Amino acid sequence: MKNFLVLQTDFGISDGAVSAMYGVALTVNPTIRIFDLTHDIPQYNIWEGAYRLYQTISYWPEGTVFVSVVDPGVGSERRSIVAKTTTNQYIVTPDNGTLTQIKQQIGIIEARIIDEKVNRLPYSGESYTFHGRDVYAFTGARLASGIITFEEVGPEIQVESIVELPFPEVTLSKGAVSGHIDILDVRFGNLWTNIDRELFKQLNIEYGDSFEVVIENERRQVYKSIMTFGRSFADSHLGEPLLYINSLDKLGVALNQGSFAKVYHVGSGANWKISIRKAQNIIYN
C-alpha cells in the first residue's frame, strides 16, 4: 500500500517545524507523496482544524492518510490516535476534538491509540513538545507507505470515546431557521453557517427571494438587514450582501467583491448565531 500523506497544522511556515515533519516522512519513505492541507489554522484553534479536515477529506482518494496537528495539550495525558473513516481514509491526530465533524458528518468506523513504543521517531523519546514530528508525521508516513497496517498502529479504542467539541444545533421554528457561523471563508470574508441546504429549503425558498438576516454574538446584535438568496455572487450588485449555498452544501453569507466578516466585524464559532427569515413573513410594529 502506498497512499498520499496530507498534513495540516497551526504551525505556519515561518520556521522549520513543517519542514521537519516533511523530513521525517521522507526518511521513512523517500518516495512518499506529501501534500499540505493548510498550516494556517489559527494557533490552538481545534474547532477550525476540525472544520478544515471536514471541508477537504471527501475529495481525496481512499487510503489517503491525514495528519492534523492542532495540539494545545501536547505533552499532557490526551491520547494520540489514528481514526479510520467510513470512506476508508485515515486521520492521525491528538484526541482533542479534531475529529468532531468527521465523526458526526462523515463517520468513523474504527480508531486506535498510537503505540509510541513502536510508532515513534527513534531517539525522540525524551521530547514531549513536538509530537507532530516525532509521533504523527512518523506514524502517518509509515501507515501511508504500507510499512505498518492500521492494526499495527496500536490498541483499538471505542469510537464512542473519541473526544468531541460542542456541536451547535440548527433549529427551524415559526418560519425562521437559526444556526451558527461555523467558519469564515478566510480569504474572501464570507460566512459559512451550519445550516444545510435541505433544511433551508423548508422555508419554501426560491432564488431571488428576500430574507431578513440577524447575526448575534452572545446575544448582542451585530447585524440585521434584508438580503437576497442567489445562485452565485453574480446575482447581486457590487458591494451588496447575499445568501448562497457554499461548496459544502451549507448556507453562506457574502458581500459581492467584499469581505462581509471585515465590514461587519463578524467572527465564527459557537458564540456567533445567525437567524434567517423570509422578508414577507416579518411583522413590523
Sequence and secondary structure as in RCSB ss.txt:
>XXXX:A:sequence
MKNFLVLQTDFGISDGAVSAMYGVALTVNPTIRIFDLTHDIPQYNIWEGAYRLYQTISYWPEGTVFVSVVDPGVG
SERRSIVAKTTTNQYIVTPDNGTLTQIKQQIGIIEARIIDEKVNRLPYSGESYTFHGRDVYAFTGARLASGIITF
EEVGPEIQVESIVELPFPEVTLSKGAVSGHIDILDVRFGNLWTNIDRELFKQLNIEYGDSFEVVIENERRQVYKS
IMTFGRSFADSHLGEPLLYINSLDKLGVALNQGSFAKVYHVGSGANWKISIRKAQNIIYN
>XXXX:A:secstr
    EEEEES  SSSSHHHHHHHHHHHH TT  EEEEES   TT HHHHHHHHHHHGGGS TT EEEEE  TTTT
SS  EEEEEETTS EEEEESSSTTHHIIIII EEEEEE  TTTSS TT TT  S HIIIIIIHHHHHHHTTSS G
GGS  EE GGGS        EEETTEEEEEEEEEETTTTEEEEEEEHHHHGGG   TT EEEEEEEETTEEEEEE
EEEE SSGGGS TT EEEEE TTSEEEEEETTB HHHHHT   EEEEEEEEEEGGG    
